[in-house]
Amino acid sequence: QVQLVESGGGLVQPGGSLRLSCAVSGTIFMIQTMGWYRQAPGKQRELVATITGGGSTNYADPVKGRFTISRGSAKNTTVILQMNSLKPEDTAVYLCNIYAGWRTMRDYWGQGTQVTVAS
């Protein structure tokens, strides 16, 4: 059974930084992409950033230049989101995602970690 567990969320002042980490466990044949999404109250879930197996990254426009996605030393077991220059509009539940499988690819999600940016 595949599990994704996020950590690192919390309360931070505007302009501050947080580092989110997602630990992936279970039997996975192939991971195509790893990524982070977020969902604010009353809003739809939106892409934050993704990273492919080859290391290519993609960022949503609102976070470009402020957030950095990377994989841990064991590439398919950890995905990290470094968030700098945080703004109140970054407040949301941040969810880890992998698109993975074998014959059939599918999305797997973590439970999410709350990030609150407020003074």
Contacts in CASP RR format, 6 or more apart in sequence:
PFRMAT RR
TARGET T0000
AUTHOR 0000-0000-0000
METHOD contacts of the structure
MODEL  1
QVQLVESGGGLVQPGGSLRLSCAVSGTIFMIQTMGWYRQAPGKQRELVAT
ITGGGSTNYADPVKGRFTISRGSAKNTTVILQMNSLKPEDTAVYLCNIYA
GWRTMRDYWGQGTQVTVAS
1 26 0 8 1.000
1 27 0 8 1.000
2 24 0 8 1.000
2 25 0 8 1.000
2 26 0 8 1.000
2 27 0 8 1.000
2 28 0 8 1.000
2 98 0 8 1.000
2 100 0 8 1.000
2 108 0 8 1.000
3 24 0 8 1.000
3 25 0 8 1.000
3 26 0 8 1.000
3 110 0 8 1.000
4 22 0 8 1.000
4 23 0 8 1.000
4 24 0 8 1.000
4 96 0 8 1.000
4 97 0 8 1.000
4 98 0 8 1.000
4 108 0 8 1.000
4 109 0 8 1.000
4 110 0 8 1.000
5 22 0 8 1.000
5 23 0 8 1.000
5 25 0 8 1.000
5 96 0 8 1.000
5 110 0 8 1.000
5 111 0 8 1.000
6 20 0 8 1.000
6 21 0 8 1.000
6 22 0 8 1.000
6 94 0 8 1.000
6 95 0 8 1.000
6 96 0 8 1.000
6 110 0 8 1.000
6 111 0 8 1.000
6 112 0 8 1.000
6 113 0 8 1.000
7 20 0 8 1.000
7 21 0 8 1.000
7 22 0 8 1.000
7 23 0 8 1.000
7 113 0 8 1.000
8 18 0 8 1.000
8 19 0 8 1.000
8 20 0 8 1.000
8 21 0 8 1.000
8 113 0 8 1.000
9 18 0 8 1.000
9 20 0 8 1.000
9 94 0 8 1.000
9 113 0 8 1.000
9 114 0 8 1.000
9 115 0 8 1.000
10 18 0 8 1.000
10 113 0 8 1.000
10 114 0 8 1.000
10 115 0 8 1.000
10 116 0 8 1.000
11 116 0 8 1.000
11 117 0 8 1.000
11 118 0 8 1.000
12 18 0 8 1.000
12 86 0 8 1.000
12 115 0 8 1.000
12 116 0 8 1.000
12 117 0 8 1.000
13 117 0 8 1.000
13 118 0 8 1.000
13 119 0 8 1.000
14 86 0 8 1.000
14 87 0 8 1.000
14 88 0 8 1.000
14 117 0 8 1.000
14 118 0 8 1.000
14 119 0 8 1.000
15 84 0 8 1.000
15 85 0 8 1.000
15 86 0 8 1.000
15 87 0 8 1.000
15 117 0 8 1.000
16 84 0 8 1.000
16 85 0 8 1.000
16 86 0 8 1.000
16 117 0 8 1.000
17 82 0 8 1.000
17 83 0 8 1.000
17 84 0 8 1.000
17 85 0 8 1.000
17 86 0 8 1.000
18 83 0 8 1.000
18 86 0 8 1.000
18 115 0 8 1.000
19 80 0 8 1.000
19 81 0 8 1.000
19 82 0 8 1.000
19 83 0 8 1.000
20 36 0 8 1.000
20 80 0 8 1.000
20 81 0 8 1.000
20 83 0 8 1.000
20 94 0 8 1.000
20 96 0 8 1.000
20 113 0 8 1.000
20 115 0 8 1.000
21 78 0 8 1.000
21 79 0 8 1.000
21 80 0 8 1.000
21 81 0 8 1.000
22 34 0 8 1.000
22 35 0 8 1.000
22 36 0 8 1.000
22 78 0 8 1.000
22 79 0 8 1.000
22 80 0 8 1.000
22 81 0 8 1.000
22 96 0 8 1.000
22 110 0 8 1.000
23 77 0 8 1.000
23 78 0 8 1.000
24 31 0 8 1.000
24 34 0 8 1.000
24 76 0 8 1.000
24 77 0 8 1.000
24 78 0 8 1.000
24 79 0 8 1.000
24 96 0 8 1.000
24 98 0 8 1.000
25 77 0 8 1.000
28 76 0 8 1.000
28 98 0 8 1.000
28 100 0 8 1.000
28 101 0 8 1.000
29 100 0 8 1.000
29 101 0 8 1.000
29 102 0 8 1.000
30 100 0 8 1.000
30 101 0 8 1.000
30 102 0 8 1.000
30 105 0 8 1.000
31 53 0 8 1.000
31 76 0 8 1.000
31 98 0 8 1.000
31 99 0 8 1.000
31 100 0 8 1.000
31 101 0 8 1.000
32 52 0 8 1.000
32 53 0 8 1.000
32 99 0 8 1.000
32 100 0 8 1.000
32 105 0 8 1.000
33 50 0 8 1.000
33 51 0 8 1.000
33 52 0 8 1.000
33 53 0 8 1.000
33 97 0 8 1.000
33 98 0 8 1.000
33 99 0 8 1.000
34 50 0 8 1.000
34 51 0 8 1.000
34 53 0 8 1.000
34 69 0 8 1.000
34 71 0 8 1.000
34 76 0 8 1.000
34 79 0 8 1.000
34 96 0 8 1.000
34 97 0 8 1.000
34 98 0 8 1.000
35 48 0 8 1.000
35 49 0 8 1.000
35 50 0 8 1.000
35 51 0 8 1.000
35 69 0 8 1.000
35 79 0 8 1.000
35 81 0 8 1.000
35 96 0 8 1.000
35 97 0 8 1.000
35 98 0 8 1.000
36 48 0 8 1.000
36 49 0 8 1.000
36 50 0 8 1.000
36 69 0 8 1.000
36 79 0 8 1.000
36 81 0 8 1.000
36 94 0 8 1.000
36 95 0 8 1.000
36 96 0 8 1.000
36 97 0 8 1.000
37 45 0 8 1.000
37 46 0 8 1.000
37 47 0 8 1.000
37 48 0 8 1.000
37 94 0 8 1.000
37 95 0 8 1.000
37 97 0 8 1.000
38 45 0 8 1.000
38 46 0 8 1.000
38 48 0 8 1.000
38 90 0 8 1.000
38 92 0 8 1.000
38 93 0 8 1.000
38 94 0 8 1.000
38 95 0 8 1.000
38 115 0 8 1.000
39 45 0 8 1.000
39 46 0 8 1.000
39 92 0 8 1.000
39 93 0 8 1.000
39 95 0 8 1.000
40 91 0 8 1.000
40 92 0 8 1.000
40 93 0 8 1.000
43 92 0 8 1.000
45 95 0 8 1.000
46 60 0 8 1.000
47 58 0 8 1.000
47 60 0 8 1.000
48 59 0 8 1.000
48 60 0 8 1.000
48 63 0 8 1.000
48 67 0 8 1.000
48 69 0 8 1.000
48 81 0 8 1.000
48 94 0 8 1.000
49 57 0 8 1.000
49 58 0 8 1.000
49 59 0 8 1.000
49 60 0 8 1.000
49 63 0 8 1.000
49 67 0 8 1.000
49 68 0 8 1.000
49 69 0 8 1.000
49 81 0 8 1.000
50 57 0 8 1.000
50 58 0 8 1.000
50 69 0 8 1.000
50 97 0 8 1.000
51 57 0 8 1.000
51 58 0 8 1.000
51 69 0 8 1.000
51 70 0 8 1.000
51 71 0 8 1.000
51 79 0 8 1.000
53 75 0 8 1.000
55 71 0 8 1.000
57 69 0 8 1.000
59 65 0 8 1.000
59 67 0 8 1.000
59 69 0 8 1.000
62 89 0 8 1.000
63 83 0 8 1.000
63 90 0 8 1.000
66 83 0 8 1.000
66 84 0 8 1.000
66 85 0 8 1.000
66 86 0 8 1.000
67 81 0 8 1.000
67 82 0 8 1.000
67 83 0 8 1.000
67 84 0 8 1.000
68 81 0 8 1.000
68 82 0 8 1.000
68 84 0 8 1.000
69 79 0 8 1.000
69 80 0 8 1.000
69 81 0 8 1.000
69 82 0 8 1.000
70 79 0 8 1.000
70 80 0 8 1.000
70 82 0 8 1.000
71 78 0 8 1.000
71 79 0 8 1.000
71 80 0 8 1.000
72 78 0 8 1.000
72 79 0 8 1.000
72 80 0 8 1.000
79 96 0 8 1.000
79 98 0 8 1.000
81 94 0 8 1.000
83 90 0 8 1.000
83 115 0 8 1.000
86 115 0 8 1.000
86 117 0 8 1.000
87 117 0 8 1.000
88 117 0 8 1.000
88 118 0 8 1.000
89 117 0 8 1.000
90 115 0 8 1.000
90 117 0 8 1.000
91 115 0 8 1.000
91 116 0 8 1.000
91 117 0 8 1.000
91 118 0 8 1.000
92 115 0 8 1.000
93 112 0 8 1.000
93 113 0 8 1.000
93 114 0 8 1.000
93 115 0 8 1.000
94 112 0 8 1.000
94 113 0 8 1.000
94 114 0 8 1.000
94 115 0 8 1.000
95 109 0 8 1.000
95 110 0 8 1.000
95 111 0 8 1.000
95 112 0 8 1.000
96 109 0 8 1.000
96 110 0 8 1.000
96 112 0 8 1.000
97 107 0 8 1.000
97 108 0 8 1.000
97 109 0 8 1.000
97 110 0 8 1.000
98 107 0 8 1.000
98 108 0 8 1.000
99 105 0 8 1.000
99 106 0 8 1.000
99 107 0 8 1.000
99 108 0 8 1.000
100 106 0 8 1.000
100 108 0 8 1.000
END
